[in-house]
């Protein structure tokens, strides 16, 4: 992986991490299009640079992260389901990270669902702000587990999970952002541990790529979050549904035509 490729993937990550269109799916496609070999470091890179993106949440919402212990307890409750399933299904998740066809299918299905989300949750979308309860936090955490399938989108799953609990669009999106912090930090630590456990060590060039990738993802995500919150509050999810459908069809068509070679 070259520095330019690392920067491009990090830009993709920064833009898509908090949009309901699957950052992992887009990074898999971007890596494949650029001809980056699917090796251990590539898998590590696509997980680890998400840490840079989520740090933008801490910076933008730093006051919320110091409001009360109750805030952290609820994040922990929401985080638990992903911890349990992530540990149990680690190998299966890794195998899916090599499969762009899965990304295409899940993007397409998710896009169709998004065309109806605004109608299904019209009442919740316009509801006043309300605190997230512990049972609601757990249910949102269960929704997050769906995002272990590439292309589903962690952001999409948790925002919809929030809407099912009566949160309005802005609240659901913000709780999704907050939940990303422990989730992606845990995923990065787990990936790094597995990397070193297998006897693989990072050389200086790979460390530099990780540092550059995280820095770029952090900066791009800062702008993406503000833009997304403003758009979502006013316009809803439909445009993301159309985007996912188009992207999913394009990926599956290219695969069917054998224009690009992907691991399956």
C-alpha positions in Angstrom: 0.0 0.0 0.0 1.4 3.4 -1.0 1.0 6.7 0.9 -1.4 7.9 -1.8 -3.6 4.8 -1.5 -3.6 5.1 2.2 -4.7 8.8 2.0 -7.5 7.9 -0.5 -8.8 5.1 1.7 -8.7 7.4 4.7 -10.7 10.0 2.8 -13.3 7.4 2.0 -13.4 6.4 5.7 -13.7 9.9 6.9 -16.6 10.7 4.6 -18.5 7.4 5.1 -17.9 6.4 8.7 -20.9 8.5 10.0 -23.1 8.3 6.9 -25.5 5.3 6.7 -23.8 3.9 3.6 -21.1 1.6 5.2 -17.6 2.8 5.6 -16.2 -0.7 5.7 -18.0 -1.6 2.5 -16.7 1.5 0.7 -13.1 0.9 1.9 -13.3 -2.7 0.7 -14.4 -1.5 -2.8 -11.9 1.3 -2.9 -9.0 -1.1 -1.9 -10.1 -3.5 -4.6 -10.4 -0.9 -7.3 -6.9 0.4 -6.5 -5.6 -3.1 -6.7 -4.4 -3.2 -3.1 -3.6 -6.8 -2.1 -5.8 -8.3 0.6 -3.2 -9.0 3.2 -3.1 -8.8 7.0 -1.9 -5.2 7.1 -4.7 -4.1 4.7 -7.3 -5.6 7.0 -5.7 -4.0 10.0 -5.5 -0.6 8.2 -9.2 -0.5 7.3 -10.2 -1.2 10.9 -7.5 1.0 12.6 -8.1 4.2 10.7 -11.7 4.2 11.9 -10.2 5.2 15.2 -9.1 8.5 13.7 -12.6 9.2 12.4 -14.3 8.5 15.7 -11.9 10.7 17.6 -13.5 13.6 15.7 -16.7 12.8 17.7 -14.8 13.3 21.0 -13.5 16.7 19.7 -16.9 17.9 18.4 -18.9 16.7 21.3 -16.3 17.0 24.1 -18.8 18.6 26.5 -21.2 15.6 26.2 -18.3 13.2 27.1 -17.9 14.9 30.4 -21.5 15.3 31.4 -22.1 12.4 33.8 -21.2 8.8 34.6 -24.7 7.8 33.5 -23.7 8.7 29.9 -20.8 6.2 30.1 -22.9 3.5 31.7 -25.4 3.7 28.9 -22.7 3.6 26.2 -21.3 0.5 28.0 -24.7 -1.2 27.9 -25.1 -0.4 24.2 -21.5 -1.6 23.5 -21.8 -5.0 25.2 -23.7 -6.9 22.5 -21.0 -6.0 19.9 -18.3 -7.2 22.3 -19.9 -10.6 22.8 -20.7 -11.3 19.2 -17.5 -9.7 18.0 -15.4 -12.2 20.0 -17.6 -15.1 19.1 -17.7 -14.4 15.3 -14.3 -12.8 14.8 -13.1 -15.3 12.1 -16.4 -15.1 10.3 -16.3 -11.3 10.2 -12.7 -11.4 8.9 -13.8 -13.7 6.0 -16.6 -11.3 5.0 -14.1 -8.4 4.9 -12.7 -10.1 1.7 -16.1 -10.4 0.0 -17.2 -7.4 -2.1 -20.3 -9.3 -3.3 -21.6 -9.3 0.2 -21.1 -5.5 0.3 -23.1 -5.1 -2.9 -26.0 -7.2 -1.7 -26.2 -5.5 1.7 -25.9 -2.0 0.2 -28.8 -2.8 -2.1 -31.1 -4.3 0.5 -30.3 -1.5 3.0 -31.0 1.0 0.3 -34.5 -0.4 -0.3 -35.2 -0.2 3.4 -34.0 3.4 3.6 -36.6 4.5 1.1 -39.3 3.7 3.7 -37.5 4.6 7.0 -38.8 8.2 7.0 -42.3 7.0 6.6 -42.0 4.3 9.2 -40.6 6.6 11.8 -42.3 9.9 10.9 -43.6 10.4 14.4 -40.2 9.7 16.1 -38.4 11.9 13.6 -40.4 15.0 14.8 -40.5 14.1 18.5 -38.8 16.3 21.1 -35.5 15.4 22.7 -35.6 12.7 25.3 -32.9 10.9 27.3 -31.8 7.4 26.2 -32.9 4.8 28.7 -30.9 1.7 29.6 -33.3 -0.7 27.9 -33.2 1.5 24.8 -29.4 1.6 24.9 -29.3 -2.2 24.9 -31.6 -2.5 22.0 -29.6 0.0 20.0 -26.5 -2.0 20.8 -28.3 -5.1 19.4 -29.0 -3.2 16.2 -25.3 -2.3 16.0 -24.4 -6.0 15.7 -26.0 -6.1 12.3 -23.2 -3.9 11.1 -20.7 -6.8 11.5 -21.8 -7.7 8.0 -19.9 -5.4 5.6 -22.2 -3.1 3.7 -24.9 -2.9 6.4 -23.3 0.2 8.0 -22.9 0.7 11.7 -24.2 4.2 11.5 -27.4 3.0 9.6 -28.1 0.2 12.0 -27.7 2.2 15.2 -29.6 5.3 13.9 -32.5 3.1 12.9 -32.2 1.4 16.2 -32.5 4.8 17.9 -35.6 5.7 15.9 -37.2 2.4 17.0 -36.7 3.7 20.5 -38.5 6.9 19.9 -35.5 9.2 19.4 -35.6 11.9 16.8 -33.2 11.9 13.9 -30.7 14.2 15.5 -30.7 12.3 18.8 -30.5 8.9 17.1 -27.5 10.1 14.9 -25.7 11.6 17.9 -26.1 8.5 20.0 -24.8 6.5 17.1 -21.7 8.7 16.9 -21.1 8.4 20.7 -21.5 4.6 20.5 -18.9 4.5 17.7 -16.2 5.6 20.1 -16.0 2.5 22.4 -17.0 0.2 19.5 -14.3 1.3 17.1 -11.7 1.7 19.8 -12.4 -1.9 21.0 -12.3 -3.2 17.4 -9.0 -1.5 16.8 -7.4 -2.9 20.0 -8.7 -6.4 19.2 -7.4 -6.2 15.6 -4.0 -5.0 16.8 -3.8 -7.7 19.5 -4.7 -10.4 16.9 -2.1 -8.9 14.5 0.7 -9.2 17.1 -0.5 -12.5 18.5 0.0 -14.1 15.1 3.7 -13.0 15.3 3.4 -10.2 12.9 5.0 -6.8 13.7 4.5 -3.4 12.0 7.5 -2.0 10.2 8.2 1.8 10.2 6.5 2.3 6.8 3.3 0.6 8.0 3.3 2.7 11.2 3.6 5.8 9.1 0.7 4.7 6.9 -1.5 4.2 10.0 -0.6 7.6 11.4 -1.3 9.3 8.1 -4.5 7.4 7.6 -5.8 8.2 11.0 -4.9 11.9 10.7 -6.7 12.2 7.3 -9.7 10.3 8.5 -10.0 12.5 11.6 -9.9 15.8 9.5 -12.4 14.6 6.9 -14.8 13.1 9.5 -14.9 16.5 11.3 -16.6 18.1 8.2 -18.7 15.0 7.4 -20.4 14.9 10.8 -21.5 18.5 10.7 -22.8 18.2 7.2 -24.6 14.9 7.9 -26.4 16.1 11.0 -27.6 19.3 9.3 -28.9 17.3 6.2 -30.4 14.5 8.2 -32.4 16.7 10.5 -34.0 18.5 7.5 -34.3 15.9 4.8 -34.2 12.4 6.2 -32.8 9.2 4.8 -34.2 8.8 1.3 -31.2 10.1 -0.6 -29.0 7.6 1.2 -31.4 4.9 0.1 -31.0 5.8 -3.5 -27.3 6.0 -3.2 -27.0 2.6 -1.6 -29.2 1.0 -4.3 -27.2 2.6 -7.1 -23.9 1.6 -5.5 -25.1 -2.0 -4.8 -26.3 -2.5 -8.3 -23.1 -1.1 -9.8 -20.9 -3.4 -7.6 -22.9 -6.5 -8.5 -23.0 -5.6 -12.2 -19.3 -5.1 -12.4 -18.8 -8.4 -10.7 -21.2 -10.2 -13.0 -19.5 -8.7 -16.0 -16.1 -9.8 -14.6 -14.8 -6.2 -15.1 -13.1 -6.4 -11.8 -11.8 -9.5 -9.9 -12.8 -9.8 -6.3 -12.2 -12.5 -3.7 -15.3 -14.5 -2.9 
